[in-house]
Amino acid sequence: MTDQSEYVPPKIWTWDKESGGRFANINRPVAGPTHDKDLPIGLHPLQLYSLGTPNGVKVTVMLEELLAAGHGGAEYDAWLINIGEGDQFSSGFVGANPNSKIPALVDRSGAEPIRVFESGAILIYLAEKFGAFLPTDSAKRAETLSWLMWQMGSTPFLGGGFGHFYAYAPTKQEYPINRYAMEVKRQMDVLDRRLAESEYLGGADYSIADMAVWPWYGALAKGLVYDAGEFLQVQDYKHVQRWTDQIAARPAVKRGRMVNRVTGDPASQLHERHDASDFDLRTQDKIAPEPAE
């Protein structure tokens, strides 16, 4: 262990805006809105307010899979919430999600709007609403929901733990990086062992469990998050690699991954989605500008 000066916590914690690393400008110790702004409303029953992060991708993949399966009622408008600019702290967004985290869904298909927040809750809500991607058999349903909840409980150690200290923290520290690297590799081993015995996480059928886990751990398996593929030796998890490739090849997954995406190749981005034709007939207000020469 390298020698590091020991941090002694003060008797009373105070907010230091300069100590939060890359996301210090949007982190704060209080909830509630910072400004008044209503959320836009499109023409479809389902209104999604999100960003193409792994948590946002879960829901856009689900919606595109529902449409691909013939559920026309799953047509949706996807509005971009730029968390780097603080859009999640508008009064409208806080009304849809008091936790100020993407994604948030508002279902306007009934007499009164229904808000749903937290990505796992949205996946369950949509699965139950359309009767798809969540088994009705008790044992299969329990297995699927268990893996969905595994993702919800495990990923904070990947993102807020390993990702923060390895990629975003103001200083690199051996102890937290080692601690969370060990945990992430354990999680990948959990997945690899499950996928060695089952085609998908819930069993033989593709489900919301796969849609929840894939955006995080599939990206990790391909070295696409935190530039940590070599560090974590992700290629060793052969069954996770097989599953990752299998899901990535699905047309609905390819479309879902594009929606509300603002990073990477401009051809892979669709900032807002209001109609299925947007994937083919994209206008400049819906995609990233071409980089300057």
ChimeraX commands (.cxc) that place a marker at each C-alpha (Angstrom):
marker #1 position 0.00,0.00,0.00 radius 0.5
marker #1 position 1.41,3.39,-0.96 radius 0.5
marker #1 position 1.77,5.99,1.77 radius 0.5
marker #1 position -1.19,8.36,1.79 radius 0.5
marker #1 position -2.03,11.03,4.32 radius 0.5
marker #1 position -4.95,9.91,6.44 radius 0.5
marker #1 position -8.21,11.79,6.17 radius 0.5
marker #1 position -9.75,12.65,9.51 radius 0.5
marker #1 position -13.49,13.34,9.17 radius 0.5
marker #1 position -14.62,16.61,10.78 radius 0.5
marker #1 position -17.13,16.53,13.59 radius 0.5
marker #1 position -19.74,18.08,11.27 radius 0.5
marker #1 position -19.65,17.50,7.52 radius 0.5
marker #1 position -19.87,20.58,5.27 radius 0.5
marker #1 position -20.30,20.76,1.52 radius 0.5
marker #1 position -17.08,21.41,-0.42 radius 0.5
marker #1 position -18.01,22.19,-4.03 radius 0.5
marker #1 position -14.43,21.72,-5.20 radius 0.5
marker #1 position -13.96,18.14,-3.98 radius 0.5
marker #1 position -16.44,16.20,-6.09 radius 0.5
marker #1 position -14.40,15.39,-9.18 radius 0.5
marker #1 position -15.82,15.46,-12.68 radius 0.5
marker #1 position -19.46,15.84,-11.63 radius 0.5
marker #1 position -18.97,18.39,-8.86 radius 0.5
marker #1 position -20.95,21.01,-10.77 radius 0.5
marker #1 position -24.19,18.99,-10.59 radius 0.5
marker #1 position -23.82,17.26,-7.21 radius 0.5
marker #1 position -25.41,18.85,-4.16 radius 0.5
marker #1 position -26.61,17.66,-0.74 radius 0.5
marker #1 position -30.23,18.83,-1.09 radius 0.5
marker #1 position -33.16,17.78,-3.26 radius 0.5
marker #1 position -35.80,19.79,-5.10 radius 0.5
marker #1 position -35.79,22.00,-8.20 radius 0.5
marker #1 position -33.31,24.75,-8.93 radius 0.5
marker #1 position -35.41,26.45,-11.63 radius 0.5
marker #1 position -38.91,26.51,-13.07 radius 0.5
marker #1 position -39.39,24.78,-16.40 radius 0.5
marker #1 position -42.18,22.52,-17.60 radius 0.5
marker #1 position -41.43,19.26,-19.36 radius 0.5
marker #1 position -42.36,19.06,-23.03 radius 0.5
marker #1 position -45.18,16.72,-24.04 radius 0.5
marker #1 position -45.34,14.94,-27.39 radius 0.5
marker #1 position -48.10,13.12,-29.22 radius 0.5
marker #1 position -47.62,9.58,-27.91 radius 0.5
marker #1 position -49.03,7.96,-24.76 radius 0.5
marker #1 position -45.59,7.39,-23.28 radius 0.5
marker #1 position -43.30,10.34,-22.57 radius 0.5
marker #1 position -39.70,9.50,-21.67 radius 0.5
marker #1 position -37.30,12.07,-20.22 radius 0.5
marker #1 position -33.82,10.64,-20.29 radius 0.5
marker #1 position -30.22,10.53,-21.45 radius 0.5
marker #1 position -28.37,7.72,-23.24 radius 0.5
marker #1 position -26.44,6.54,-20.19 radius 0.5
marker #1 position -26.68,2.86,-19.22 radius 0.5
marker #1 position -29.69,3.57,-17.01 radius 0.5
marker #1 position -31.42,5.43,-19.82 radius 0.5
marker #1 position -30.58,2.74,-22.39 radius 0.5
marker #1 position -32.44,0.13,-20.35 radius 0.5
marker #1 position -35.75,1.88,-20.99 radius 0.5
marker #1 position -35.26,2.85,-24.63 radius 0.5
marker #1 position -34.24,-0.75,-25.39 radius 0.5
marker #1 position -37.40,-1.98,-23.65 radius 0.5
marker #1 position -39.60,0.42,-25.60 radius 0.5
marker #1 position -38.00,-0.49,-28.92 radius 0.5
marker #1 position -38.33,-4.20,-28.11 radius 0.5
marker #1 position -42.01,-3.74,-27.30 radius 0.5
marker #1 position -42.60,-1.98,-30.61 radius 0.5
marker #1 position -40.66,-4.67,-32.47 radius 0.5
marker #1 position -42.89,-7.28,-30.81 radius 0.5
marker #1 position -46.00,-5.52,-32.17 radius 0.5
marker #1 position -47.12,-3.53,-29.13 radius 0.5
marker #1 position -48.22,-0.34,-30.88 radius 0.5
marker #1 position -49.27,1.23,-27.59 radius 0.5
marker #1 position -45.61,1.47,-26.67 radius 0.5
marker #1 position -45.03,4.35,-29.10 radius 0.5
marker #1 position -43.15,7.03,-27.26 radius 0.5
marker #1 position -41.52,10.43,-27.31 radius 0.5
marker #1 position -37.98,10.50,-25.90 radius 0.5
marker #1 position -36.90,13.94,-24.70 radius 0.5
marker #1 position -33.28,14.69,-23.94 radius 0.5
marker #1 position -32.40,15.57,-20.34 radius 0.5
marker #1 position -28.89,16.99,-20.27 radius 0.5
marker #1 position -27.71,16.19,-16.76 radius 0.5
marker #1 position -24.45,18.08,-17.28 radius 0.5
marker #1 position -26.52,21.24,-17.72 radius 0.5
marker #1 position -28.77,20.52,-14.74 radius 0.5
marker #1 position -31.96,19.73,-16.71 radius 0.5
marker #1 position -32.82,17.12,-14.06 radius 0.5
marker #1 position -33.32,19.89,-11.52 radius 0.5
marker #1 position -36.12,21.67,-13.39 radius 0.5
marker #1 position -39.46,21.87,-11.63 radius 0.5
marker #1 position -41.03,19.73,-14.34 radius 0.5
marker #1 position -38.48,16.96,-14.08 radius 0.5
marker #1 position -38.56,16.96,-10.28 radius 0.5
marker #1 position -42.33,16.55,-10.59 radius 0.5
marker #1 position -41.73,13.42,-12.67 radius 0.5
marker #1 position -38.88,12.16,-10.48 radius 0.5
marker #1 position -38.34,13.75,-7.05 radius 0.5
marker #1 position -34.92,12.04,-6.98 radius 0.5
marker #1 position -33.72,14.10,-9.99 radius 0.5
marker #1 position -32.20,11.12,-11.79 radius 0.5
marker #1 position -32.81,9.93,-15.33 radius 0.5
marker #1 position -34.82,8.19,-16.65 radius 0.5
marker #1 position -38.35,9.29,-15.84 radius 0.5
marker #1 position -41.47,8.08,-17.64 radius 0.5
marker #1 position -44.93,9.62,-17.73 radius 0.5
marker #1 position -47.74,7.42,-19.03 radius 0.5
marker #1 position -50.53,9.60,-20.41 radius 0.5
marker #1 position -52.61,6.77,-21.88 radius 0.5
marker #1 position -55.22,6.87,-19.09 radius 0.5
marker #1 position -57.50,9.42,-17.53 radius 0.5
marker #1 position -54.69,10.75,-15.32 radius 0.5
marker #1 position -50.93,10.78,-16.01 radius 0.5
marker #1 position -48.90,8.16,-14.18 radius 0.5
marker #1 position -45.28,8.94,-13.33 radius 0.5
marker #1 position -42.75,6.14,-13.02 radius 0.5
marker #1 position -39.17,6.71,-11.92 radius 0.5
marker #1 position -36.16,4.46,-11.29 radius 0.5
marker #1 position -35.18,2.40,-14.33 radius 0.5
marker #1 position -36.02,-0.96,-12.75 radius 0.5
marker #1 position -39.49,0.25,-11.79 radius 0.5
marker #1 position -40.04,1.51,-15.34 radius 0.5
marker #1 position -39.05,-1.86,-16.80 radius 0.5
marker #1 position -41.47,-3.70,-14.51 radius 0.5
marker #1 position -44.25,-1.19,-15.20 radius 0.5
marker #1 position -43.89,-1.57,-18.97 radius 0.5
marker #1 position -43.55,-5.35,-18.78 radius 0.5
marker #1 position -46.77,-5.60,-16.80 radius 0.5
marker #1 position -48.61,-3.03,-18.89 radius 0.5
marker #1 position -47.91,-4.90,-22.13 radius 0.5
marker #1 position -47.55,-8.44,-20.82 radius 0.5
marker #1 position -44.09,-8.88,-22.31 radius 0.5
marker #1 position -40.50,-9.74,-21.31 radius 0.5
marker #1 position -41.48,-10.79,-17.78 radius 0.5
marker #1 position -42.58,-14.41,-17.28 radius 0.5
marker #1 position -45.90,-15.20,-15.64 radius 0.5
marker #1 position -44.73,-18.57,-14.32 radius 0.5
marker #1 position -43.91,-18.04,-10.66 radius 0.5
marker #1 position -40.47,-19.65,-10.67 radius 0.5
marker #1 position -39.36,-17.96,-13.89 radius 0.5
marker #1 position -40.73,-14.61,-12.78 radius 0.5
marker #1 position -38.87,-14.89,-9.47 radius 0.5
marker #1 position -35.60,-15.68,-11.26 radius 0.5
marker #1 position -36.03,-12.76,-13.67 radius 0.5
marker #1 position -36.89,-10.27,-10.94 radius 0.5
marker #1 position -34.01,-11.52,-8.82 radius 0.5
marker #1 position -31.51,-10.72,-11.57 radius 0.5
marker #1 position -33.18,-7.36,-12.18 radius 0.5
marker #1 position -32.78,-6.50,-8.50 radius 0.5
marker #1 position -29.23,-7.87,-8.59 radius 0.5
marker #1 position -28.43,-5.20,-11.14 radius 0.5
marker #1 position -30.07,-2.45,-9.13 radius 0.5
marker #1 position -28.11,-3.43,-6.05 radius 0.5
marker #1 position -24.78,-4.26,-7.70 radius 0.5
marker #1 position -24.25,-1.49,-10.22 radius 0.5
marker #1 position -23.64,1.30,-7.67 radius 0.5
marker #1 position -20.43,-0.53,-6.80 radius 0.5
marker #1 position -19.49,-0.51,-10.50 radius 0.5
marker #1 position -20.47,3.09,-11.25 radius 0.5
marker #1 position -20.34,5.17,-8.10 radius 0.5
marker #1 position -17.65,2.92,-6.64 radius 0.5
marker #1 position -15.15,1.65,-9.19 radius 0.5
marker #1 position -16.04,4.10,-11.96 radius 0.5
marker #1 position -15.79,7.13,-9.74 radius 0.5
marker #1 position -12.49,6.32,-8.07 radius 0.5
marker #1 position -10.85,4.81,-11.16 radius 0.5
marker #1 position -11.96,7.39,-13.74 radius 0.5
marker #1 position -13.50,10.51,-12.20 radius 0.5
marker #1 position -12.13,11.22,-8.73 radius 0.5
marker #1 position -9.83,14.26,-8.39 radius 0.5
marker #1 position -7.00,12.00,-7.21 radius 0.5
marker #1 position -6.19,8.33,-7.74 radius 0.5
marker #1 position -6.16,6.36,-4.48 radius 0.5
marker #1 position -5.02,2.77,-4.23 radius 0.5
marker #1 position -7.36,1.54,-1.51 radius 0.5
marker #1 position -10.76,2.48,-3.05 radius 0.5
marker #1 position -9.66,1.47,-6.56 radius 0.5
marker #1 position -8.51,-1.94,-5.34 radius 0.5
marker #1 position -11.58,-2.39,-3.17 radius 0.5
marker #1 position -14.04,-1.69,-5.96 radius 0.5
marker #1 position -12.02,-3.45,-8.69 radius 0.5
marker #1 position -12.21,-6.61,-6.57 radius 0.5
marker #1 position -15.97,-6.23,-6.20 radius 0.5
marker #1 position -16.57,-5.57,-9.90 radius 0.5
marker #1 position -14.55,-8.65,-10.87 radius 0.5
marker #1 position -16.58,-10.67,-8.38 radius 0.5
marker #1 position -19.77,-9.38,-9.99 radius 0.5
marker #1 position -18.52,-10.31,-13.45 radius 0.5
marker #1 position -17.77,-13.79,-12.14 radius 0.5
marker #1 position -21.31,-14.03,-10.75 radius 0.5
marker #1 position -22.68,-13.18,-14.20 radius 0.5
marker #1 position -20.26,-15.48,-16.01 radius 0.5
marker #1 position -21.24,-18.45,-13.85 radius 0.5
marker #1 position -24.95,-17.77,-14.38 radius 0.5
marker #1 position -24.55,-17.40,-18.15 radius 0.5
marker #1 position -22.54,-20.61,-18.31 radius 0.5
marker #1 position -25.70,-22.48,-17.31 radius 0.5
marker #1 position -28.38,-20.30,-18.90 radius 0.5
marker #1 position -28.76,-18.57,-22.25 radius 0.5
marker #1 position -30.21,-15.47,-20.62 radius 0.5
marker #1 position -30.19,-14.26,-17.03 radius 0.5
marker #1 position -33.77,-15.22,-16.25 radius 0.5
marker #1 position -33.57,-18.53,-18.10 radius 0.5
marker #1 position -34.17,-19.56,-21.69 radius 0.5
marker #1 position -36.00,-16.36,-22.61 radius 0.5
marker #1 position -34.75,-12.79,-23.10 radius 0.5
marker #1 position -36.29,-10.53,-20.45 radius 0.5
marker #1 position -36.16,-7.23,-18.62 radius 0.5
marker #1 position -33.33,-8.67,-16.52 radius 0.5
marker #1 position -31.11,-8.78,-19.61 radius 0.5
marker #1 position -32.23,-5.29,-20.64 radius 0.5
marker #1 position -31.24,-3.96,-17.23 radius 0.5
marker #1 position -27.87,-5.68,-16.90 radius 0.5
marker #1 position -26.61,-5.44,-20.49 radius 0.5
marker #1 position -26.14,-1.64,-20.76 radius 0.5
marker #1 position -23.81,-1.70,-17.75 radius 0.5
marker #1 position -22.04,-5.04,-17.77 radius 0.5
marker #1 position -22.14,-5.59,-21.51 radius 0.5
marker #1 position -20.41,-2.25,-21.98 radius 0.5
marker #1 position -17.90,-3.22,-19.31 radius 0.5
marker #1 position -17.28,-6.55,-21.05 radius 0.5
marker #1 position -16.36,-4.69,-24.24 radius 0.5
marker #1 position -14.16,-2.15,-22.46 radius 0.5
marker #1 position -16.53,0.71,-23.28 radius 0.5
marker #1 position -16.85,2.21,-19.79 radius 0.5
marker #1 position -14.14,3.88,-17.72 radius 0.5
marker #1 position -11.43,2.70,-20.17 radius 0.5
marker #1 position -10.97,-0.22,-17.79 radius 0.5
marker #1 position -11.18,-3.30,-20.01 radius 0.5
marker #1 position -7.51,-4.22,-19.82 radius 0.5
marker #1 position -7.26,-3.27,-16.14 radius 0.5
marker #1 position -10.10,-5.66,-15.25 radius 0.5
marker #1 position -9.20,-8.32,-17.87 radius 0.5
marker #1 position -12.82,-8.41,-19.03 radius 0.5
marker #1 position -12.03,-10.74,-21.94 radius 0.5
marker #1 position -11.70,-13.59,-19.43 radius 0.5
marker #1 position -15.46,-13.70,-18.84 radius 0.5
marker #1 position -16.30,-15.79,-21.92 radius 0.5
marker #1 position -19.96,-16.41,-21.14 radius 0.5
marker #1 position -20.59,-12.72,-20.47 radius 0.5
marker #1 position -18.93,-11.99,-23.80 radius 0.5
marker #1 position -21.23,-14.44,-25.62 radius 0.5
marker #1 position -24.33,-12.98,-23.99 radius 0.5
marker #1 position -23.18,-9.41,-24.65 radius 0.5
marker #1 position -22.71,-10.06,-28.36 radius 0.5
marker #1 position -26.02,-11.90,-28.62 radius 0.5
marker #1 position -27.98,-9.00,-27.18 radius 0.5
marker #1 position -26.03,-6.32,-29.06 radius 0.5
marker #1 position -27.04,-7.96,-32.36 radius 0.5
marker #1 position -30.76,-7.43,-31.73 radius 0.5
marker #1 position -32.15,-4.67,-34.02 radius 0.5
marker #1 position -34.28,-3.16,-31.23 radius 0.5
marker #1 position -31.24,-2.98,-28.98 radius 0.5
marker #1 position -29.29,-1.16,-31.67 radius 0.5
marker #1 position -32.09,1.39,-31.99 radius 0.5
marker #1 position -32.59,1.74,-28.25 radius 0.5
marker #1 position -28.91,2.43,-27.71 radius 0.5
marker #1 position -29.07,5.39,-30.11 radius 0.5
marker #1 position -31.93,7.23,-28.41 radius 0.5
marker #1 position -30.93,10.22,-26.25 radius 0.5
marker #1 position -27.28,9.40,-26.92 radius 0.5
marker #1 position -24.98,12.44,-27.02 radius 0.5
marker #1 position -21.51,10.85,-27.08 radius 0.5
marker #1 position -19.51,8.79,-29.53 radius 0.5
marker #1 position -19.88,8.61,-33.29 radius 0.5
marker #1 position -22.53,11.12,-34.45 radius 0.5
marker #1 position -24.00,8.38,-36.62 radius 0.5
marker #1 position -24.81,6.45,-33.43 radius 0.5
marker #1 position -26.74,9.33,-31.85 radius 0.5
marker #1 position -30.42,10.23,-31.95 radius 0.5
marker #1 position -30.84,13.02,-29.43 radius 0.5
marker #1 position -34.64,12.87,-29.44 radius 0.5
marker #1 position -37.03,10.25,-30.73 radius 0.5
marker #1 position -40.62,11.12,-31.60 radius 0.5
marker #1 position -41.39,8.64,-34.37 radius 0.5
marker #1 position -39.95,5.39,-35.69 radius 0.5
marker #1 position -38.97,7.21,-38.87 radius 0.5
marker #1 position -36.54,9.36,-36.87 radius 0.5
marker #1 position -33.96,6.59,-37.08 radius 0.5
marker #1 position -33.89,6.92,-40.87 radius 0.5
marker #1 position -35.02,10.51,-41.45 radius 0.5
marker #1 position -32.95,12.27,-38.84 radius 0.5
marker #1 position -32.87,16.06,-38.78 radius 0.5
marker #1 position -30.07,18.20,-37.41 radius 0.5
marker #1 position -32.01,19.06,-34.26 radius 0.5
marker #1 position -32.15,15.36,-33.41 radius 0.5
marker #1 position -28.52,14.39,-33.97 radius 0.5
marker #1 position -25.08,15.68,-33.10 radius 0.5
marker #1 position -23.46,18.12,-35.52 radius 0.5
marker #1 position -20.66,16.79,-37.64 radius 0.5
marker #1 position -17.25,17.58,-36.11 radius 0.5
marker #1 position -15.39,20.51,-37.62 radius 0.5
marker #1 position -12.57,19.76,-40.06 radius 0.5
marker link #1:1,2 radius 0.2
marker link #1:2,3 radius 0.2
marker link #1:3,4 radius 0.2
marker link #1:4,5 radius 0.2
marker link #1:5,6 radius 0.2
marker link #1:6,7 radius 0.2
marker link #1:7,8 radius 0.2
marker link #1:8,9 radius 0.2
marker link #1:9,10 radius 0.2
marker link #1:10,11 radius 0.2
marker link #1:11,12 radius 0.2
marker link #1:12,13 radius 0.2
marker link #1:13,14 radius 0.2
marker link #1:14,15 radius 0.2
marker link #1:15,16 radius 0.2
marker link #1:16,17 radius 0.2
marker link #1:17,18 radius 0.2
marker link #1:18,19 radius 0.2
marker link #1:19,20 radius 0.2
marker link #1:20,21 radius 0.2
marker link #1:21,22 radius 0.2
marker link #1:22,23 radius 0.2
marker link #1:23,24 radius 0.2
marker link #1:24,25 radius 0.2
marker link #1:25,26 radius 0.2
marker link #1:26,27 radius 0.2
marker link #1:27,28 radius 0.2
marker link #1:28,29 radius 0.2
marker link #1:29,30 radius 0.2
marker link #1:30,31 radius 0.2
marker link #1:31,32 radius 0.2
marker link #1:32,33 radius 0.2
marker link #1:33,34 radius 0.2
marker link #1:34,35 radius 0.2
marker link #1:35,36 radius 0.2
marker link #1:36,37 radius 0.2
marker link #1:37,38 radius 0.2
marker link #1:38,39 radius 0.2
marker link #1:39,40 radius 0.2
marker link #1:40,41 radius 0.2
marker link #1:41,42 radius 0.2
marker link #1:42,43 radius 0.2
marker link #1:43,44 radius 0.2
marker link #1:44,45 radius 0.2
marker link #1:45,46 radius 0.2
marker link #1:46,47 radius 0.2
marker link #1:47,48 radius 0.2
marker link #1:48,49 radius 0.2
marker link #1:49,50 radius 0.2
marker link #1:50,51 radius 0.2
marker link #1:51,52 radius 0.2
marker link #1:52,53 radius 0.2
marker link #1:53,54 radius 0.2
marker link #1:54,55 radius 0.2
marker link #1:55,56 radius 0.2
marker link #1:56,57 radius 0.2
marker link #1:57,58 radius 0.2
marker link #1:58,59 radius 0.2
marker link #1:59,60 radius 0.2
marker link #1:60,61 radius 0.2
marker link #1:61,62 radius 0.2
marker link #1:62,63 radius 0.2
marker link #1:63,64 radius 0.2
marker link #1:64,65 radius 0.2
marker link #1:65,66 radius 0.2
marker link #1:66,67 radius 0.2
marker link #1:67,68 radius 0.2
marker link #1:68,69 radius 0.2
marker link #1:69,70 radius 0.2
marker link #1:70,71 radius 0.2
marker link #1:71,72 radius 0.2
marker link #1:72,73 radius 0.2
marker link #1:73,74 radius 0.2
marker link #1:74,75 radius 0.2
marker link #1:75,76 radius 0.2
marker link #1:76,77 radius 0.2
marker link #1:77,78 radius 0.2
marker link #1:78,79 radius 0.2
marker link #1:79,80 radius 0.2
marker link #1:80,81 radius 0.2
marker link #1:81,82 radius 0.2
marker link #1:82,83 radius 0.2
marker link #1:83,84 radius 0.2
marker link #1:84,85 radius 0.2
marker link #1:85,86 radius 0.2
marker link #1:86,87 radius 0.2
marker link #1:87,88 radius 0.2
marker link #1:88,89 radius 0.2
marker link #1:89,90 radius 0.2
marker link #1:90,91 radius 0.2
marker link #1:91,92 radius 0.2
marker link #1:92,93 radius 0.2
marker link #1:93,94 radius 0.2
marker link #1:94,95 radius 0.2
marker link #1:95,96 radius 0.2
marker link #1:96,97 radius 0.2
marker link #1:97,98 radius 0.2
marker link #1:98,99 radius 0.2
marker link #1:99,100 radius 0.2
marker link #1:100,101 radius 0.2
marker link #1:101,102 radius 0.2
marker link #1:102,103 radius 0.2
marker link #1:103,104 radius 0.2
marker link #1:104,105 radius 0.2
marker link #1:105,106 radius 0.2
marker link #1:106,107 radius 0.2
marker link #1:107,108 radius 0.2
marker link #1:108,109 radius 0.2
marker link #1:109,110 radius 0.2
marker link #1:110,111 radius 0.2
marker link #1:111,112 radius 0.2
marker link #1:112,113 radius 0.2
marker link #1:113,114 radius 0.2
marker link #1:114,115 radius 0.2
marker link #1:115,116 radius 0.2
marker link #1:116,117 radius 0.2
marker link #1:117,118 radius 0.2
marker link #1:118,119 radius 0.2
marker link #1:119,120 radius 0.2
marker link #1:120,121 radius 0.2
marker link #1:121,122 radius 0.2
marker link #1:122,123 radius 0.2
marker link #1:123,124 radius 0.2
marker link #1:124,125 radius 0.2
marker link #1:125,126 radius 0.2
marker link #1:126,127 radius 0.2
marker link #1:127,128 radius 0.2
marker link #1:128,129 radius 0.2
marker link #1:129,130 radius 0.2
marker link #1:130,131 radius 0.2
marker link #1:131,132 radius 0.2
marker link #1:132,133 radius 0.2
marker link #1:133,134 radius 0.2
marker link #1:134,135 radius 0.2
marker link #1:135,136 radius 0.2
marker link #1:136,137 radius 0.2
marker link #1:137,138 radius 0.2
marker link #1:138,139 radius 0.2
marker link #1:139,140 radius 0.2
marker link #1:140,141 radius 0.2
marker link #1:141,142 radius 0.2
marker link #1:142,143 radius 0.2
marker link #1:143,144 radius 0.2
marker link #1:144,145 radius 0.2
marker link #1:145,146 radius 0.2
marker link #1:146,147 radius 0.2
marker link #1:147,148 radius 0.2
marker link #1:148,149 radius 0.2
marker link #1:149,150 radius 0.2
marker link #1:150,151 radius 0.2
marker link #1:151,152 radius 0.2
marker link #1:152,153 radius 0.2
marker link #1:153,154 radius 0.2
marker link #1:154,155 radius 0.2
marker link #1:155,156 radius 0.2
marker link #1:156,157 radius 0.2
marker link #1:157,158 radius 0.2
marker link #1:158,159 radius 0.2
marker link #1:159,160 radius 0.2
marker link #1:160,161 radius 0.2
marker link #1:161,162 radius 0.2
marker link #1:162,163 radius 0.2
marker link #1:163,164 radius 0.2
marker link #1:164,165 radius 0.2
marker link #1:165,166 radius 0.2
marker link #1:166,167 radius 0.2
marker link #1:167,168 radius 0.2
marker link #1:168,169 radius 0.2
marker link #1:169,170 radius 0.2
marker link #1:170,171 radius 0.2
marker link #1:171,172 radius 0.2
marker link #1:172,173 radius 0.2
marker link #1:173,174 radius 0.2
marker link #1:174,175 radius 0.2
marker link #1:175,176 radius 0.2
marker link #1:176,177 radius 0.2
marker link #1:177,178 radius 0.2
marker link #1:178,179 radius 0.2
marker link #1:179,180 radius 0.2
marker link #1:180,181 radius 0.2
marker link #1:181,182 radius 0.2
marker link #1:182,183 radius 0.2
marker link #1:183,184 radius 0.2
marker link #1:184,185 radius 0.2
marker link #1:185,186 radius 0.2
marker link #1:186,187 radius 0.2
marker link #1:187,188 radius 0.2
marker link #1:188,189 radius 0.2
marker link #1:189,190 radius 0.2
marker link #1:190,191 radius 0.2
marker link #1:191,192 radius 0.2
marker link #1:192,193 radius 0.2
marker link #1:193,194 radius 0.2
marker link #1:194,195 radius 0.2
marker link #1:195,196 radius 0.2
marker link #1:196,197 radius 0.2
marker link #1:197,198 radius 0.2
marker link #1:198,199 radius 0.2
marker link #1:199,200 radius 0.2
marker link #1:200,201 radius 0.2
marker link #1:201,202 radius 0.2
marker link #1:202,203 radius 0.2
marker link #1:203,204 radius 0.2
marker link #1:204,205 radius 0.2
marker link #1:205,206 radius 0.2
marker link #1:206,207 radius 0.2
marker link #1:207,208 radius 0.2
marker link #1:208,209 radius 0.2
marker link #1:209,210 radius 0.2
marker link #1:210,211 radius 0.2
marker link #1:211,212 radius 0.2
marker link #1:212,213 radius 0.2
marker link #1:213,214 radius 0.2
marker link #1:214,215 radius 0.2
marker link #1:215,216 radius 0.2
marker link #1:216,217 radius 0.2
marker link #1:217,218 radius 0.2
marker link #1:218,219 radius 0.2
marker link #1:219,220 radius 0.2
marker link #1:220,221 radius 0.2
marker link #1:221,222 radius 0.2
marker link #1:222,223 radius 0.2
marker link #1:223,224 radius 0.2
marker link #1:224,225 radius 0.2
marker link #1:225,226 radius 0.2
marker link #1:226,227 radius 0.2
marker link #1:227,228 radius 0.2
marker link #1:228,229 radius 0.2
marker link #1:229,230 radius 0.2
marker link #1:230,231 radius 0.2
marker link #1:231,232 radius 0.2
marker link #1:232,233 radius 0.2
marker link #1:233,234 radius 0.2
marker link #1:234,235 radius 0.2
marker link #1:235,236 radius 0.2
marker link #1:236,237 radius 0.2
marker link #1:237,238 radius 0.2
marker link #1:238,239 radius 0.2
marker link #1:239,240 radius 0.2
marker link #1:240,241 radius 0.2
marker link #1:241,242 radius 0.2
marker link #1:242,243 radius 0.2
marker link #1:243,244 radius 0.2
marker link #1:244,245 radius 0.2
marker link #1:245,246 radius 0.2
marker link #1:246,247 radius 0.2
marker link #1:247,248 radius 0.2
marker link #1:248,249 radius 0.2
marker link #1:249,250 radius 0.2
marker link #1:250,251 radius 0.2
marker link #1:251,252 radius 0.2
marker link #1:252,253 radius 0.2
marker link #1:253,254 radius 0.2
marker link #1:254,255 radius 0.2
marker link #1:255,256 radius 0.2
marker link #1:256,257 radius 0.2
marker link #1:257,258 radius 0.2
marker link #1:258,259 radius 0.2
marker link #1:259,260 radius 0.2
marker link #1:260,261 radius 0.2
marker link #1:261,262 radius 0.2
marker link #1:262,263 radius 0.2
marker link #1:263,264 radius 0.2
marker link #1:264,265 radius 0.2
marker link #1:265,266 radius 0.2
marker link #1:266,267 radius 0.2
marker link #1:267,268 radius 0.2
marker link #1:268,269 radius 0.2
marker link #1:269,270 radius 0.2
marker link #1:270,271 radius 0.2
marker link #1:271,272 radius 0.2
marker link #1:272,273 radius 0.2
marker link #1:273,274 radius 0.2
marker link #1:274,275 radius 0.2
marker link #1:275,276 radius 0.2
marker link #1:276,277 radius 0.2
marker link #1:277,278 radius 0.2
marker link #1:278,279 radius 0.2
marker link #1:279,280 radius 0.2
marker link #1:280,281 radius 0.2
marker link #1:281,282 radius 0.2
marker link #1:282,283 radius 0.2
marker link #1:283,284 radius 0.2
marker link #1:284,285 radius 0.2
marker link #1:285,286 radius 0.2
marker link #1:286,287 radius 0.2
marker link #1:287,288 radius 0.2
marker link #1:288,289 radius 0.2
marker link #1:289,290 radius 0.2
marker link #1:290,291 radius 0.2
marker link #1:291,292 radius 0.2
marker link #1:292,293 radius 0.2
view
